[in-house]
Amino acid sequence: MDERDEQLWRIAKKRAGFKKQLASYIIINGFLWVLWFVTEGRNDYGDNIPWPVWSTMGWGIGLAFSYYGAYHDNRESDTMREYQKMKDRERKD
């Protein structure tokens, strides 16, 4: 078996976890919206906000952070970039 790159393995785990969270989000929130529509959605209650909005928004915010962490947060390369800047400054001085 090949030796795996630990950094790539961590990134792959984060991305796989995000995809599972996204699937759960779509399935569960879809079910909540259907439930709302079947029970209350067809009734005219005026300007009331549908209750599934709260779970969709709250969970969606968490999902957005999870997406960022899986696809855009690369601390190792940020650290390496900062280290390189510091070495370049040291050479100039």
Secondary structure, DSSP 8 states (H G I E B T S, - for coil): -----HHHHHHHHHHHHHHHHHHHHHHHHHHHHHHHIIIIITS--SS---THHHHHHHHHHHHHHHHHHHHT--HHHHHHHHHHHHHHHHHH-
